[in-house]
Amino acid sequence: MSVGVSQKSNEVLYSAGKNDECWTPDYGVLPILEFIPKGRIVWCPFDSEGSEFVKQISRVTPVVHSHIWEGKDFFSYEPPEWDLIVSNPPFQGKRKFFERALSFGKPFALLMTMAWMNE
């Protein structure tokens, strides 16, 4: 499935500071949809129901989501059933998020800059 993505330069979203809550726009999610296996349950562990990850991925396969705002901290919560993780973790402490994702022994895709390797 190939998804066309268009954006205007004034629509690019970014965080201007120490804000860990900067939501990924649809154009950041659409290109990865073709790589998500159909029929597998995707866990979006840093997302609310309104997140583009949840909205876009649920168009192609089942999604469960959780967010620390709901009392579902990624480091202590795990949904009962899921097959892979796809999301964009908070900006700070990315190494911890990567290590936790590895600990499950399941596939995952975390959108993050390479700078986390220096943390």
Number of C-alpha atoms within 10 A of each C-alpha: 9 10 11 8 11 8 9 6 7 6 8 11 11 11 11 7 6 8 11 12 11 14 19 18 15 16 16 15 20 17 14 16 19 13 9 17 13 13 11 14 19 27 25 27 23 22 23 18 14 9 17 20 28 23 15 17 23 15 10 16 15 15 24 19 19 21 16 14 10 9 10 16 14 18 12 8 13 14 12 6 10 16 14 20 22 22 23 22 22 16 15 13 12 21 14 13 18 17 10 14 19 12 9 12 9 11 12 18 14 15 14 14 9 8 9 15 9 7 9
